[in-house]
Amino acid sequence: MVFKRRDRRPIWQAALDFLYPRGGWARAFEYVKHRVRRLPDTPEKISRGVWAGVFTSFTPFYGLHFVIAVLIAKLMRGNMLAALMGTFFGNPLTYIPIAVAALQSGYLLTGVRTDVEGIGRNFARAFEDLRHNFMAIFTDEVAHWDYLASFYDELFYPYMVGGVIPGVICATVCYYISVPLIGAYQNGRRKRLRAKLDQLRHPRDGDGPGLG
């Protein structure tokens, strides 16, 4: 069996499409909204999945958002596919506002204080520790954890704690918006399908033979 690579785009093009999709983010959001509305589930269950995905976007566990969103949706008995789509609430256009809201809330709740320069310094030092500790695996160097500990105390932990409040607020707003919208869409779709079925069963003159 021969497996063919479908996507022959260069890696840089794939990365660029992630940062800014070919049709623009407005079109990407429309696509996600369309897919969510067409999911075969109740509006409440789909919206609980959306809640899980949006809330997960406010956590600092980047790279694990899909996994966390599915787990939360499962606990809430929500639609897991809707949870995956809900994570797109976090995207290159919203990452900065989400991070600012989460960190400000976290600093207020934990009492930790740092500035923009401190944030950049913590990132740089954390990557320095990661690089050093990786190389220490293959050499006689001793692993260092001081910078990583500082990164956890001053950034990761406040972000994790502070993301809960804005995450719950945004996710809940999205839930209450999604339920009536999805319900209205599903009702309208069912009416259109019934109308088409009735037309097939009882065609008017010139519409062709019916089903009855």
C-alpha positions in Angstrom: 0.0 0.0 0.0 1.4 3.4 -1.0 0.6 6.5 1.1 0.5 9.7 -0.8 1.1 13.1 0.9 -2.0 15.2 0.3 -0.5 18.5 1.5 2.5 19.4 -0.6 2.8 22.9 0.7 6.2 23.9 2.1 6.4 24.1 5.9 6.7 27.9 5.9 3.5 28.1 3.9 1.6 25.8 6.3 2.8 28.0 9.2 1.8 31.2 7.4 -1.7 29.7 6.7 -2.0 28.9 10.4 -1.2 32.5 11.4 -3.4 33.9 8.6 -5.6 31.5 6.7 -5.9 32.0 2.9 -9.5 33.1 3.1 -8.8 35.3 6.2 -9.8 34.7 9.8 -13.3 36.0 9.2 -13.9 33.1 6.7 -12.2 30.6 9.0 -14.6 31.7 11.9 -17.6 31.4 9.5 -16.5 27.9 8.6 -16.1 26.9 12.3 -19.5 28.4 13.1 -21.1 26.6 10.2 -19.6 23.3 11.3 -20.7 23.7 14.9 -24.3 24.5 13.9 -24.5 21.3 11.7 -23.3 18.9 14.4 -25.8 16.1 15.0 -26.5 16.7 18.7 -28.8 18.8 21.0 -28.1 22.6 21.2 -27.3 22.2 24.9 -24.8 19.4 24.4 -23.1 21.2 21.5 -22.9 24.4 23.5 -21.4 22.6 26.5 -18.7 21.5 24.1 -18.2 25.1 22.9 -17.9 26.1 26.6 -15.2 23.5 27.2 -13.2 24.7 24.1 -13.5 28.4 24.9 -12.5 27.9 28.5 -9.5 25.8 27.5 -8.3 28.7 25.4 -7.6 30.6 28.6 -5.3 28.0 30.0 -1.5 28.1 29.6 -1.3 24.5 28.4 -0.5 25.4 24.8 -0.1 22.2 22.7 -2.6 20.4 24.9 -5.7 22.5 24.3 -7.4 19.8 22.2 -6.8 17.1 24.8 -7.9 19.3 27.7 -11.0 20.5 25.8 -12.1 17.0 25.0 -11.6 15.9 28.7 -13.6 18.8 30.0 -16.4 18.2 27.4 -16.5 14.6 28.4 -16.9 15.5 32.1 -19.6 18.0 31.2 -21.3 15.5 28.8 -20.8 18.0 26.0 -20.1 17.4 22.3 -16.4 16.7 22.0 -16.1 17.8 18.3 -17.7 21.1 19.4 -15.1 21.3 22.1 -12.3 21.0 19.5 -13.8 23.7 17.4 -14.3 25.9 20.5 -10.5 26.0 21.1 -10.2 28.1 17.9 -11.4 30.9 20.2 -7.7 31.0 21.0 -5.9 32.0 17.8 -3.2 34.5 16.7 -5.7 37.3 16.9 -6.8 36.6 20.5 -3.7 35.1 22.1 -2.4 38.5 23.4 -5.7 39.8 24.8 -6.3 36.4 26.5 -2.8 36.3 27.9 -3.1 39.9 29.2 -6.5 39.2 30.9 -5.3 35.9 32.4 -2.0 37.4 33.7 -3.6 40.5 35.1 -6.2 38.4 36.9 -3.5 36.0 38.1 -1.3 38.8 39.5 -4.3 40.3 41.3 -5.2 36.9 42.8 -1.7 35.6 43.7 -0.1 38.9 44.6 2.8 38.3 42.2 4.1 41.4 40.4 6.2 41.7 37.3 6.5 44.0 34.3 6.7 43.5 30.5 10.5 43.3 30.7 10.2 40.7 33.4 7.9 38.6 31.3 10.4 38.7 28.4 13.3 38.0 30.7 11.5 35.0 32.2 10.8 33.5 28.8 14.4 34.0 27.7 15.8 32.5 30.9 13.4 29.5 30.8 14.5 28.7 27.3 18.1 29.0 28.4 17.5 26.5 31.2 15.7 24.1 28.8 18.5 24.3 26.3 21.1 23.8 29.1 19.3 20.9 30.7 18.8 19.2 27.3 22.5 19.4 26.6 23.2 18.1 30.1 21.6 14.8 29.2 24.5 14.1 26.8 27.3 15.8 28.8 28.7 16.1 32.3 26.9 19.4 32.9 24.6 19.7 35.9 20.9 20.5 35.2 19.7 24.0 36.3 16.1 24.6 37.4 16.3 28.1 38.9 15.1 30.0 35.8 12.3 27.4 35.1 11.2 27.7 38.7 11.1 31.5 38.4 9.1 31.2 35.1 6.6 28.9 36.9 6.2 31.3 39.8 6.0 34.6 37.9 4.2 33.5 34.7 2.8 30.0 34.4 1.1 29.8 37.8 -0.4 33.3 37.7 -1.6 32.6 34.1 -3.1 29.3 35.2 -4.9 30.8 38.2 -5.9 34.0 36.5 -7.2 32.3 33.3 -10.1 30.8 35.3 -12.2 33.9 35.8 -12.1 35.4 32.3 -12.2 31.9 30.9 -15.4 31.1 32.7 -17.0 34.4 31.8 -16.2 34.2 28.1 -17.1 30.5 27.9 -20.4 31.1 29.7 -21.3 34.0 27.4 -20.5 31.8 24.4 -22.7 29.0 25.8 -25.8 31.2 26.3 -25.3 32.7 22.8 -24.8 29.3 21.2 -27.8 27.5 22.6 -30.5 29.7 20.9 -28.5 30.1 17.7 -27.9 26.4 17.3 -31.5 25.6 18.3 -32.9 28.1 15.8 -30.6 26.8 13.0 -31.6 23.2 13.7 -35.3 24.0 13.8 -35.0 25.9 10.5 -33.1 23.1 8.9 -35.7 20.5 10.0 -38.5 22.7 8.6 -36.7 23.0 5.2 -36.1 19.2 5.1 -39.8 18.6 5.9 -40.8 21.0 3.2 -38.7 19.3 0.7 -40.0 15.9 1.7 -43.6 17.1 1.5 -42.9 18.4 -1.9 -41.6 15.0 -3.0 -44.6 13.2 -1.6 -47.2 15.7 -2.9 -45.8 17.4 -5.9 -47.7 20.2 -7.5 -48.6 20.1 -11.2 -45.5 20.0 -13.3 -43.2 19.0 -10.4 -43.0 15.4 -11.5 -44.3 12.2 -9.9 -44.6 12.0 -6.1 -43.6 9.3 -3.6 -47.1 8.3 -2.5 
